[in-house]
Every structure is written in structure tokens, then in C-alpha cells.
Amino acid sequence: MMGRRRSGCGSGVDVDPRDDVEGVGDGVEGTGDKARIGNAGWLPALGLFVSISAGVVGTDWDLDLFCRLVYPASFRPLLLLCFCLLLLVEAFLLPPCPSRHTVFYFCAFWGTFVVSGVFVSPPVFSLYVAAAPFLAAVLSRAEAATAALSDAPWVVIADGPHSGTGGEKEMKKKKLLSLSTLSLSLSLSLSLSLSPHLPKTVMFKAVILIGGPMKGTRFRPLSLDLPKPLFPVAGFPMIYHHIEACTKVPNLKEIILIGFYQHNEPLTKFIEECKQEFKIKIRYLLEFTALGTAGGLYHFRDQILMGHPESFFVMNADVCGDFPLLEMLNFHRGNPSTCYGTILGTEATSQQSLKFGCMVESKETHEVLHYVEKPETFVSNIINCGIYLFNPEIFQPMETAFKKNCCDNFKLNAMDKALGLDSHILSREMIRLEQDVFAPLAGTNKLFIFHSNKFWSQIKSAGAAVYANRHYLAIYQSSHPERLAISKDGYPKIIGDVFIHKTAEVDASCVIGPNVTIGKNVKIKAGVRIRESIILEGAVLQDHCCILYSIVGWNSVVGAWTRVEGTPNDPNPNKPFAKLEIPSLFTNDGRLNPSITVIGSKVQVPPEVIILNSIVLPDKDLNSSYKNQIIL
């Protein structure tokens, strides 16, 4: 049955309480004043649900869809245009009933918060957006209740936008626009007054510089089959230890890998496995060419600064150690407000310091007063460890270096053209962190040193990987004792620190250790002796062979009663702060320097031979003994 409706001019026609009320918004049935209040009854519940859902999502910037879409300046003009169109539709085309008022209020609050996003951080902005539907629904609910009590003539329209006289329509529009302007002004004032006082979420990031295929030549032949940063040390890829250390820093939300390795299956698989294991976002950003130690940072600065991190770590992939990142962060936060960054430093001998970046510091404040990369004469015993903690302001000196490079390249290019020479100029985005950034910042109260006496070394060669393997296994004693193998009845004899992958097959008569890593699907037959070595995935060691100070490559086979031995290259234990020496491959008279023995992938070593201090390239089938040779 069709009920009687009130006219647009509010003439006071009675309504039969038994009749249904139609045409008053969203089709909710009711009687009299209760119908007006019920028109927006479902909206507060919906608004609260959306608010809670968006608020939960907004608490973690990494999942905040609102910030990703709205906060970037490039999207804001389009969204504001849509907001204005919604206002026009609401004000001039739709009949003004309470449920449609809610739409307008939502547009008003939401548009205001889009504008206020300029002044606040993304986490705060996400809370603003989450509150918009709830505030709109509550305000519309209050309006409906007020209209019902006051019997306002402009709340309900009898026959749509064409009912009543022109003067009544104009009055309705003016009242609607005045109320809309009031709500917009209130929401804008509220958001702008609260934004400076709301807390900001503290968040950190980490960047790992992994280099590219043109690097790691001293690591060959091991880097021929696998990117050097993925080479397993102590059972896990090199950069796995970096990522594991980063995940122990509270509020570190993202890890970015920067390099110029093309996307490949091992790298992609490793990233996905780490994301699942550590429950953290990890991305790989590919440089279009080698950009130097700072060029990649500057090139991807927008990606690094996305989400407004307070600070971000930068780590070189070819360093290893017991990374004191949390202690470094606490020290960094205590530095003056002028600080741009903190460098992890350690001590070396006077002679060895010439091969590193050297820093002179203030003993009182630990400020970097002078920085020289690989000086020709002694400068300082304090060396750069290749691990940094930067504030976003570090990109200012990088920008200065970038502009200087552009200017220098233009001048050199013009000179070459004038002389008729071929231009051979480095990319203008090639920025060296040590020479172009640290050296100019030294002595300006912007760089500081955090000292560490914990284990640290570089992994520049295969010999360095064996040395790093020893120390990472020692760290497992306190950090991951479950990773270390132990001697049991019916199992091989274990000496010292040994890592054996769960899929490896090791005969119970073997003697393993100290400082040995055995990878996936390795098969070790009876009577084998291994010491200070790394056995890579899929290798097979036949009966009674002996492996000392060596690396056996992927899917290689060492015959029975064969001896594979190298020469260790450890730091001098009698010199305090001595670091691992990375000798050249050849001596001055052209002979191969004694070092660990490296057997490449898929190499067949026959039984009863000796391989001493040699390097064997992949896919070789040996037929005799070798000493101090490179087998091509």
C-alpha cells in the first residue's frame, strides 16, 4: 500500500503510522520521524567497519594502500578533481536526503585528508583516511536525528528534485551548501590542528650493494656458476648473513638489494625464500650499468626514501662479520642533529691500513676529521668496514657530486670533440661513496665513526671465503648452536665447528672438522677426512680421500684415495688487529701464489692423485696430479 508523503514545502500532512514510507533515501521502511532517522542507519556500521579495516592496514606502512595511492604528489591533482566532481554531483544533481548527505560528508572529510596529507607522515595520513567514512556516517546520523526532531522541510523530498517551487529548491540548495561548507571547514581545521601533534611511526630500511658480473674476478672460478653474493659460506649465501642481521633491528621494514646482475633464477629464488623465512619485504633494484658505490643509492633514492625512513643501513655484500647493527643504531641516534651518517670502523695494522679507506677521528666526539681512500702513506689505523648508517640528508652531498660529474663530463666531452678524440667518459651517475661523499664531508660535523672489535673481514677471493666460513661457524656457537653438527654413536666423528646440511649423506667412519661446511645432497663415502674446507652442493667424495684447506665445486667428484690440499692464508696471529691479506694471484716471477685449492663445478678428479695449491676451472676431467697450477 502506498503511504502518504510529506510535500517538499513541509505543509505538515499527517502520515498514517500503518503505512509504508517510500522514496526517502535508501528504501528503508518505517513510519514518521523514525523513517528519517533510519535512512542512514546502516551507514555508521559500514563506516566503522571500513575505518577499523583501513586503520589496521594503515598501522603498517608496508601494507598501507592509501599511502601508496594518495600520498604521492603525482596522484593528488587527479584525486582532488574527482573530489570536486563528487561535490558538484551531490550539491546540484542528487536529492538531499540523509543517506546522500553521508556520501557528501565522506567526500568532504576524505578530500580534506588528501590535502592534509601534505603536512603529515604516511602512517598518520592513513589514520586520517580511515576515519573519514566513520566521521561521515556519524555526522549524517546526527543530522538525520536533528532533522526528525525539528521536522526540517528540506530533509525529505516528496517527488524527487522537481517537486516544490523554484524558491523552495533554491532554499534547499543553500541550506545544503551551507551545511557542507561548515562540515568541510570543521574537518579541515581539525585535521590541520592535530597533524603536528600526532606521533610519527619510526621506521628503518637496509640497502645491500651486491655489485655485478664485472666484479668478483678474483673469486673465479666460483663466480662463473653463481653470482658471488650467493656463494654459500657456513651453509648459507653471503648476503643471507647480512639479511639475517638486518632482521634483528626493530622496526626495520624493508631490505633493498642494488646491483647490476640481470634477473636470474638463483637470485629470484633466494629473495623469495628469504621473504618467506624472515617475513620482511625484500626487493632487488637493477642498475642499468655500474654506478659506483653511491651512484646506485642516488639513482634509487626515491625507492629508498619511500615511507619516510628515519635512517637506513648500507652494507657491502663482500664483507663478513658479526654485524653490530643495533649497537650502531643506538650510537647513531646519540650523534648531533647535524649528523648525516655513521661509518662502522675497526683497527688494522699500519701496513694493512694502506689497502682500505682510512679515517682520522676526534677522540672526544668520534667525528670523522679526515678521510682518505687507500692512501699511499700512513694516515690512520682506523679503517672503513663498508657498513654505514645514513640519514636521508646524505643524498644532499650525493646530489652535489652528481652535478659536479655532469659539469666535468660536459667539459671533457667538449674537449675531446675539439681535439678529434673518441669520448670515453664514465657515466655522470657514477658516484664513489668514499671519494665523492665521505672525503668532502670529513671535518664538517656530519660523519661519525662507530668502533667495533668484533670479527670483520672482506671476501675478495676463495681463500677469504674459507676464512669467513671459520668465523661464521664460530658465531653459530652463540647465535645458532642448532646449526652445528655434534658427534653421536653411529654418526661421523665431528671435531670443532662443522655445518652439515640435512640432505647430505656422510658415512659414519668419516672424520669431519674443524671448520667444515657440507652442502646440499653431498655424498661422502667411508674413511674420508675433511678439514678447513667447503664442500658445495651435489659433490661426491669417494672412499678415503682427504680434503684440506680447499673448496670442492658443485657436482664435482673426487676419486678414492685422492688428496686435495691448499695453503691457508690467515692473518698473522702475533700482530694485534691484523686482517686477512688478499695476495695477488701470481708472484713477481710469474708463478702462482700458494693458496687454497679450488675445484670448479662438474670436475672429475681421478683416484690416487694429489691436487696441491691449484685452481681447476669447471667441466674438467683430470688425469694426473697437479701442483701450483691453473688447469684451464
VOGU-3710 file (C-alpha; in Angstrom, 3 decimals, decimal comma):
1> mmgrrrsgcg> 0,000/0,000/0,000  1,362/3,403/-0,948  1,612/5,686/2,055  1,082/9,406/2,068  4,259/11,509/1,869  5,177/14,939/3,104  5,406/17,669/0,499  8,633/19,451/-0,309  7,399/22,692/1,357  6,753/20,961/4,671
11> sgvdvdprdd> 2,999/21,565/4,786  2,541/19,188/7,670  0,487/16,381/6,085  -0,146/13,612/8,599  1,282/10,204/7,992  -0,645/7,074/8,734  1,581/5,042/11,087  0,351/1,848/9,439  1,517/2,935/6,016  4,933/2,203/4,487
21> vegvgdgveg> 7,187/5,115/3,786  8,755/5,131/0,337  11,122/7,320/-1,627  13,066/8,649/1,344  16,602/7,641/0,529  17,719/4,057/0,562  14,310/2,336/0,726  14,288/1,563/4,475  10,717/1,052/5,649  9,405/2,767/8,722
31> tgdkarigna> 6,933/5,343/9,971  7,000/9,039/10,638  10,120/10,525/12,202  11,600/7,105/12,713  11,897/6,700/8,941  14,042/9,783/8,706  16,385/8,531/11,381  16,546/5,068/9,835  17,588/6,296/6,417  21,269/6,384/7,383
41> gwlpalglfv> 21,083/3,637/9,982  23,306/1,210/8,099  25,972/3,760/7,289  27,618/4,161/10,736  28,123/0,407/10,947  29,593/0,295/7,441  31,737/3,342/8,146  33,030/1,827/11,395  33,901/-1,426/9,621  35,793/0,396/6,870
51> sisagvvgtd> 37,527/2,586/9,445  38,725/-0,339/11,539  39,861/-2,280/8,470  41,721/0,671/6,988  43,155/1,560/10,378  44,581/-1,938/10,838  46,070/-1,850/7,358  47,354/1,672/7,943  49,323/0,706/11,032  51,941/-0,925/8,835
61> wdldlfcrlv> 53,202/1,437/6,133  54,277/-1,524/4,030  50,635/-2,629/3,598  49,122/0,831/3,506  47,257/1,032/0,213  46,020/4,533/0,940  49,534/5,927/1,249  50,716/4,164/-1,892  47,869/5,607/-3,959  47,121/9,000/-2,473
71> ypasfrplll> 50,226/10,362/-0,830  52,493/10,723/-3,927  52,158/14,221/-5,330  51,617/12,926/-8,865  48,255/11,417/-7,897  46,952/14,293/-5,791  45,635/16,607/-8,598  43,607/13,788/-10,156  42,114/12,804/-6,816  41,239/16,386/-5,965
81> lcfcllllve> 39,497/16,720/-9,330  37,422/13,624/-8,591  36,622/15,047/-5,170  35,352/18,299/-6,713  33,191/16,396/-9,225  31,619/14,425/-6,409  30,814/17,669/-4,616  29,076/19,042/-7,720  27,049/15,876/-8,201  26,000/15,852/-4,555
91> afllppcpsr> 25,132/19,536/-4,391  23,261/20,042/-7,659  22,099/16,701/-9,084  21,086/14,443/-6,203  18,066/14,983/-3,970  19,333/15,884/-0,497  18,270/13,011/1,771  20,290/11,872/4,837  21,949/8,889/3,162  23,144/11,062/0,314
101> htvfyfcafw> 24,333/13,613/2,847  26,561/10,840/4,159  28,094/10,497/0,721  28,809/14,199/0,731  30,304/14,139/4,217  32,552/11,274/3,238  33,722/13,221/0,187  34,307/16,300/2,324  36,318/14,504/5,001  38,217/12,380/2,518
111> gtfvvsgvfv> 39,109/15,334/0,297  40,277/17,283/3,315  42,529/14,450/4,406  44,009/14,202/0,925  45,037/17,839/1,229  46,293/17,393/4,795  48,468/14,511/3,619  50,992/17,128/2,531  51,708/18,004/6,145  51,875/14,621/7,862
121> sppvfslyva> 53,681/11,323/7,512  52,023/8,458/5,589  51,100/6,439/8,735  49,268/9,447/10,206  47,680/10,142/6,843  46,371/6,579/6,666  44,611/7,081/10,003  43,012/10,245/8,614  41,667/8,388/5,604  40,474/5,524/7,771
131> aapflaavls> 38,495/7,948/9,941  36,719/9,608/7,004  33,831/7,138/6,476  33,186/6,787/10,187  33,059/10,549/10,776  30,829/10,982/7,741  28,383/8,326/8,915  28,215/9,719/12,468  27,631/13,267/11,263  24,942/12,134/8,838
141> raeaataals> 23,289/10,144/11,621  23,254/13,191/13,856  21,797/15,285/11,025  19,026/12,767/10,435  18,135/12,744/14,116  18,164/16,535/14,310  16,028/16,811/11,189  13,492/14,380/12,606  13,202/16,318/15,854  12,912/19,713/14,163
151> dapwvviadg> 10,773/18,422/11,271  13,027/20,278/8,821  11,329/20,741/5,459  14,458/20,194/3,360  15,368/16,757/4,598  12,805/14,686/2,664  11,606/15,433/-0,869  8,247/14,147/-1,994  8,724/13,613/-5,688  12,445/13,961/-6,380
161> phsgtggeke> 14,355/17,077/-7,472  11,380/18,522/-9,457  8,905/18,867/-6,586  8,047/22,190/-4,990  8,563/25,693/-6,267  11,795/27,197/-7,555  12,223/29,204/-4,360  11,958/26,073/-2,247  14,582/24,335/-4,376  16,928/27,282/-4,031
171> mkkkkllsls> 16,416/27,288/-0,270  17,243/23,587/-0,129  20,451/24,088/-2,111  21,563/26,989/0,039  20,965/25,057/3,243  22,758/22,049/1,836  25,749/24,054/0,666  25,959/25,989/3,917  25,960/22,776/5,935  28,509/21,264/3,535
181> tlslslslsl> 30,769/24,282/3,855  30,531/24,105/7,635  31,464/20,414/7,759  34,345/20,963/5,331  35,681/23,852/7,402  35,431/21,890/10,636  37,178/18,829/9,229  39,951/20,934/7,665  40,544/22,816/10,912  40,571/19,592/12,906
191> slslsphlpk> 42,991/17,789/10,626  45,440/20,681/10,325  45,393/21,377/14,071  46,011/17,754/15,032  48,579/16,831/12,398  51,646/18,420/14,102  50,826/16,696/17,392  50,192/13,143/16,224  53,085/10,703/16,711  55,078/9,528/13,708
201> tvmfkavili> 55,950/5,885/13,171  59,693/5,174/13,396  60,877/3,016/10,518  64,243/1,920/9,111  65,476/0,292/5,917  68,594/-1,515/4,786  70,373/-1,438/1,420  72,819/-4,167/0,372  75,145/-3,357/-2,530  75,725/-6,635/-4,398
211> ggpmkgtrfr> 77,727/-5,378/-7,405  77,562/-7,190/-10,712  79,133/-9,730/-13,054  82,067/-7,462/-13,929  83,083/-7,638/-10,288  84,320/-10,679/-8,407  87,039/-11,643/-10,900  89,316/-12,658/-8,029  86,590/-15,042/-6,916  86,700/-17,084/-10,106
221> plsldlpkpl> 86,047/-19,854/-10,989  83,444/-19,984/-8,206  81,659/-16,865/-9,521  81,299/-18,367/-13,019  78,348/-20,542/-11,985  76,709/-18,397/-9,346  76,646/-14,665/-8,502  79,310/-14,032/-5,897  76,852/-12,667/-3,264  75,047/-16,029/-3,352
231> fpvagfpmiy> 78,131/-18,150/-2,722  77,443/-20,277/0,379  79,536/-19,553/3,445  78,792/-21,533/6,616  75,857/-23,171/4,853  74,128/-20,006/3,623  74,707/-17,430/0,860  76,963/-14,490/1,753  74,180/-11,921/1,807  71,949/-14,228/3,842
241> hhieactkvp> 74,069/-13,283/6,858  73,535/-9,585/6,062  69,776/-10,051/5,793  69,630/-12,077/8,997  71,496/-9,322/10,870  69,144/-6,660/9,458  66,022/-8,510/10,590  67,213/-8,259/14,194  66,904/-4,449/14,104  63,492/-3,383/15,475
251> nlkeiiligf> 61,219/-1,522/13,031  63,382/-2,347/10,023  60,665/-2,797/7,409  62,417/-3,322/4,087  65,678/-4,616/2,622  66,717/-3,409/-0,827  69,357/-5,145/-2,931  71,052/-2,911/-5,511  73,313/-4,215/-8,253  73,640/-4,823/-11,971
261> yqhnepltkf> 73,242/-8,593/-12,108  70,495/-9,385/-14,590  67,460/-11,037/-13,051  68,207/-14,750/-12,852  66,632/-17,779/-11,280  69,074/-18,244/-8,355  68,760/-14,614/-7,266  64,973/-14,548/-7,596  64,633/-17,851/-5,737  66,904/-16,648/-2,938
271> ieeckqefki> 64,911/-13,431/-2,464  61,611/-15,313/-2,318  62,970/-17,803/0,220  64,287/-15,002/2,450  60,972/-13,144/2,272  59,161/-16,251/3,445  61,660/-17,076/6,174  62,101/-13,624/7,696  58,644/-12,195/6,897  60,128/-8,966/5,595
281> kiryllefta> 59,898/-7,121/2,312  62,964/-7,633/0,086  63,380/-6,076/-3,354  66,091/-6,147/-5,991  66,717/-2,918/-7,928  68,685/-3,380/-11,131  71,143/-0,675/-12,189  71,303/-0,005/-15,929  75,104/-0,012/-15,631  77,733/0,024/-12,894
291> lgtagglyhf> 77,050/3,256/-10,989  79,667/3,046/-8,240  79,208/2,621/-4,515  76,970/5,711/-4,227  75,554/6,022/-7,751  73,040/3,240/-7,189  71,926/4,789/-3,908  71,363/8,169/-5,550  69,699/6,658/-8,624  67,157/4,785/-6,464
301> rdqilmghpe> 66,834/7,455/-3,760  63,054/7,718/-4,208  62,677/3,976/-3,598  64,891/4,151/-0,531  63,040/7,143/0,940  59,560/5,738/0,219  57,722/5,530/3,515  59,948/8,198/5,119  62,510/6,040/6,979  64,285/7,724/9,846
311> sffvmnadvc> 67,604/6,166/8,763  68,816/3,380/6,500  71,737/0,960/6,657  74,036/0,457/3,689  76,127/-2,736/3,568  78,603/-4,024/1,014  77,903/-7,641/0,101  81,579/-8,674/0,055  82,177/-8,040/3,758  81,503/-10,539/6,513
321> gdfpllemln> 81,438/-10,334/10,268  79,450/-10,214/13,442  77,485/-7,142/12,362  76,752/-4,839/15,352  73,818/-3,083/13,680  71,708/-2,489/16,797  74,648/-1,035/18,730  75,487/1,096/15,714  71,918/2,414/15,600  71,968/3,380/19,284
331> fhrgnpstcy> 75,264/5,213/18,769  73,944/6,961/15,648  70,882/8,271/17,480  73,136/9,904/20,046  75,020/11,935/17,423  74,327/15,664/16,889  71,391/16,716/14,746  73,841/17,792/12,031  74,914/14,160/11,525  74,440/12,717/8,049
341> gtilgteats> 75,827/9,257/8,717  77,812/6,823/10,831  80,597/4,597/9,495  81,478/1,265/11,082  85,208/1,294/11,744  87,800/-1,123/13,075  91,556/-1,133/13,570  94,181/-2,611/11,278  97,955/-2,691/11,249  99,766/0,338/9,854
351> qqslkfgcmv> 100,816/-1,526/6,716  97,439/-3,110/6,058  95,572/0,172/6,542  97,005/1,397/3,214  94,661/-1,048/1,435  91,488/0,356/2,995  89,739/3,662/3,486  91,444/5,365/6,439  89,771/7,757/8,871  91,125/10,249/11,375
361> eskethevlh> 88,656/10,827/14,210  88,099/13,140/17,135  88,703/11,129/20,302  86,010/13,055/22,187  83,137/13,086/19,691  84,208/10,312/17,249  83,669/12,720/14,365  85,461/11,929/11,103  88,014/14,708/10,715  89,808/13,335/7,656
371> yvekpetfvs> 89,087/10,562/5,164  91,422/9,082/2,545  90,632/6,046/0,388  93,651/3,689/0,105  96,324/6,263/0,934  99,875/5,971/-0,351  101,337/6,768/3,082  100,128/6,024/6,590  97,147/8,106/7,708  95,382/6,168/10,469
381> niincgiylf> 94,895/2,671/11,885  91,107/3,106/11,758  89,692/1,645/8,563  86,299/1,711/6,882  84,388/-1,580/7,240  81,950/-0,925/4,384  78,884/-0,734/6,635  77,082/2,577/7,129  74,002/4,089/8,720  72,712/7,174/6,915
391> npeifqpmet> 70,055/9,800/7,472  68,065/10,940/4,404  70,211/14,109/4,322  73,093/12,057/2,916  71,563/12,483/-0,530  72,443/16,193/-0,472  76,204/15,651/-0,918  75,405/12,882/-3,414  73,430/15,406/-5,440  76,376/17,798/-5,304
401> afkknccdnf> 78,681/15,049/-6,600  76,187/14,181/-9,343  76,013/17,775/-10,564  79,790/18,071/-10,453  80,114/14,918/-12,539  77,672/16,304/-15,088  79,692/19,507/-15,382  83,040/17,702/-15,616  81,748/15,243/-18,198  80,411/18,080/-20,343
411> klnamdkalg> 83,774/19,846/-20,302  85,740/16,681/-21,081  83,365/15,730/-23,860  83,687/19,172/-25,459  87,490/18,981/-25,203  87,589/15,540/-26,807  85,430/16,713/-29,682  87,649/19,754/-30,223  90,722/17,509/-30,363  89,003/14,918/-32,524
421> ldshilsrem> 89,270/12,205/-29,863  86,787/9,488/-29,001  84,927/10,284/-25,825  85,437/7,726/-23,076  83,721/9,214/-20,082  82,220/7,461/-17,118  78,510/7,757/-16,582  77,515/11,021/-14,966  75,700/8,928/-12,349  78,912/7,134/-11,366
431> irleqdvfap> 79,373/8,343/-7,785  82,006/6,934/-5,443  80,796/6,960/-1,878  84,273/7,100/-0,378  85,965/9,730/-2,585  82,968/11,836/-3,686  80,923/11,849/-0,470  82,977/10,908/2,600  86,083/12,952/1,776  84,187/16,276/1,361
441> lagtnklfif> 82,046/15,626/4,459  85,041/14,927/6,719  85,582/17,670/9,260  82,084/19,184/8,830  80,496/17,541/11,890  78,376/15,345/9,621  80,212/11,985/9,678  80,962/9,862/12,744  82,700/6,554/13,497  81,314/3,640/15,452
451> hsnkfwsqik> 84,142/1,349/16,587  83,788/-2,429/16,581  86,224/-5,029/17,882  84,108/-7,935/16,659  85,062/-10,218/13,804  85,168/-8,469/10,412  86,776/-9,334/7,099  86,412/-8,936/3,353  85,559/-11,770/0,966  87,523/-10,868/-2,135
461> sagaavyanr> 88,873/-14,323/-3,010  88,146/-18,006/-2,498  90,707/-18,119/0,304  88,804/-15,370/2,098  85,631/-17,467/1,847  87,281/-20,316/3,768  88,465/-17,836/6,400  84,962/-16,327/6,682  83,473/-19,814/6,894  85,567/-20,489/10,001
471> hylaiyqssh> 84,379/-17,371/11,792  80,707/-17,661/10,865  80,721/-21,214/12,238  82,242/-19,860/15,462  79,452/-17,262/15,666  76,898/-20,085/15,404  78,020/-21,312/18,831  76,194/-18,393/20,448  73,630/-17,399/17,813  72,540/-20,721/16,246
481> perlaiskdg> 74,001/-23,732/18,082  71,371/-25,945/16,417  73,138/-25,450/13,074  76,333/-27,128/14,274  76,806/-30,877/13,993  77,778/-32,934/17,024  79,354/-36,370/17,417  76,977/-39,265/18,132  77,180/-43,025/18,125  76,649/-44,271/14,601
491> ypkiigdvfi> 77,495/-40,877/13,102  80,762/-39,397/11,760  83,297/-38,020/14,195  82,954/-34,232/14,474  85,888/-32,037/15,517  85,216/-28,375/16,273  82,610/-26,354/14,381  81,000/-28,185/11,476  77,859/-27,491/9,419  76,282/-30,458/7,615
501> hktaevdasc> 73,163/-29,922/5,536  70,313/-32,246/6,462  70,200/-33,719/2,941  73,914/-34,676/2,905  74,948/-38,330/3,273  78,079/-38,803/5,403  79,444/-42,209/6,293  79,858/-42,902/9,992  83,573/-43,727/9,546  84,424/-40,191/8,347
511> vigpnvtigk> 86,276/-37,571/10,395  84,982/-34,049/9,756  86,341/-30,772/11,103  87,230/-28,355/12,334  85,637/-25,517/10,338  83,950/-27,518/7,590  80,730/-26,811/5,679  78,993/-29,602/3,753  76,222/-28,515/1,389  73,030/-29,991/-0,027
521> nvkikagvri> 72,946/-33,527/-1,417  76,663/-34,110/-0,847  77,735/-37,770/-0,650  80,779/-38,608/1,457  81,894/-42,230/1,415  83,783/-44,275/4,021  87,010/-43,103/5,625  87,011/-39,545/4,221  88,902/-36,829/6,133  87,887/-33,153/5,704
531> resiilegav> 89,354/-30,113/7,427  89,018/-26,310/6,901  87,056/-26,747/3,685  83,764/-26,054/1,905  82,066/-28,892/0,014  79,420/-27,479/-2,328  76,072/-28,930/-3,364  75,988/-32,252/-5,162  79,697/-33,087/-4,732  80,790/-36,720/-4,242
541> lqdhccilys> 83,875/-37,684/-2,211  84,911/-41,272/-2,787  86,382/-43,630/-0,181  89,355/-42,484/1,904  90,023/-39,224/0,061  91,448/-36,282/2,021  90,312/-32,642/1,608  92,340/-29,936/3,394  92,006/-26,124/3,007  90,040/-26,473/-0,215
551> ivgwnsvvga> 86,729/-25,762/-1,931  85,143/-28,583/-3,912  82,710/-27,243/-6,524  79,140/-28,120/-7,383  78,577/-31,691/-8,645  82,299/-32,469/-8,737  83,701/-35,932/-7,971  86,919/-36,609/-6,054  88,259/-40,127/-6,570  89,201/-42,648/-3,890
561> wtrvegtpnd> 92,480/-42,156/-2,016  92,970/-38,729/-3,631  94,424/-35,823/-1,684  93,214/-32,274/-2,382  95,117/-29,693/-0,345  95,670/-25,948/-0,274  97,732/-23,466/1,714  95,907/-21,300/4,283  96,359/-17,565/4,185  95,391/-16,490/7,688
571> pnpnkpfakl> 96,229/-13,193/9,419  99,402/-13,094/11,462  98,306/-14,106/14,986  101,293/-12,295/16,503  100,154/-8,881/15,230  97,248/-7,197/17,019  94,403/-6,087/14,691  95,917/-7,940/11,735  93,450/-8,533/8,895  93,309/-11,199/6,227
581> eipslftndg> 95,730/-10,499/3,391  94,392/-10,832/-0,151  97,545/-11,614/-2,140  97,800/-11,287/-5,889  97,227/-14,408/-7,952  100,813/-14,551/-9,241  104,221/-13,755/-7,769  106,591/-11,236/-9,343  108,344/-14,012/-11,281  105,036/-15,236/-12,764
591> rlnpsitvig> 104,420/-18,206/-10,510  101,114/-18,994/-8,873  100,965/-17,789/-5,292  100,286/-20,650/-2,845  96,668/-20,510/-1,722  93,729/-22,769/-1,085  92,847/-25,270/-3,794  89,655/-24,511/-5,724  87,936/-27,184/-7,811  85,272/-25,756/-10,120
601> skvqvppevi> 81,883/-27,263/-10,853  81,463/-30,647/-12,581  85,145/-31,579/-12,340  86,228/-35,222/-12,332  89,312/-35,865/-10,166  90,728/-39,387/-10,675  91,657/-41,754/-7,822  95,065/-41,767/-6,146  96,318/-38,327/-7,282  97,369/-35,148/-5,472
611> ilnsivlpdk> 95,979/-31,710/-6,271  98,067/-29,117/-4,402  97,636/-25,301/-4,395  95,828/-25,379/-7,717  92,780/-23,857/-9,389  90,690/-26,094/-11,634  88,164/-24,470/-13,967  84,709/-26,016/-14,427  83,933/-29,099/-16,521  87,466/-30,524/-16,485
621> dlnssyknqi> 88,335/-34,199/-16,458  91,743/-34,524/-14,772  94,032/-37,469/-15,397  97,087/-36,812/-13,203  98,439/-34,883/-10,226  98,887/-31,094/-10,273  100,838/-28,669/-8,102  100,718/-24,846/-8,166  98,861/-24,742/-11,470  95,757/-23,282/-13,050
631> il> 94,084/-26,024/-15,066  92,260/-24,388/-17,943
//
